[in-house]
Amino acid sequence: MIAEPSDLDPPDEDDFPLGDGTADDAVLVVCPHCGEANELSLDPGGGSEQEYVEDCTVCCRPWRVIVRYGADGSADVFTEPLEG
């Protein structure tokens, strides 16, 4: 049986306890390729440990972003060249 849209439980605040997916904080990081500063928007709603790929806004080369949130809500952000 395929669920019809009316059969689905709509999401509520309990479905997104850490945030709503909207980035609410920004940090400056340095591109590991060209050394230029890039602004990243952080989203604590993505979980306490996050890893994703971002392209440099200057040289357009990809790099890995690693974000770890502490219990106090602070974020440690690391970047590294994307191996490929």
Beta strands, then each sheet from edge to edge (+ up, - down):
strand 1: 25-30
strand 2: 37-42
strand 3: 49-55
strand 4: 62-69
strand 5: 75-81
sheet 1: 1+ 2-
sheet 2: 3+ 4- 5+
end
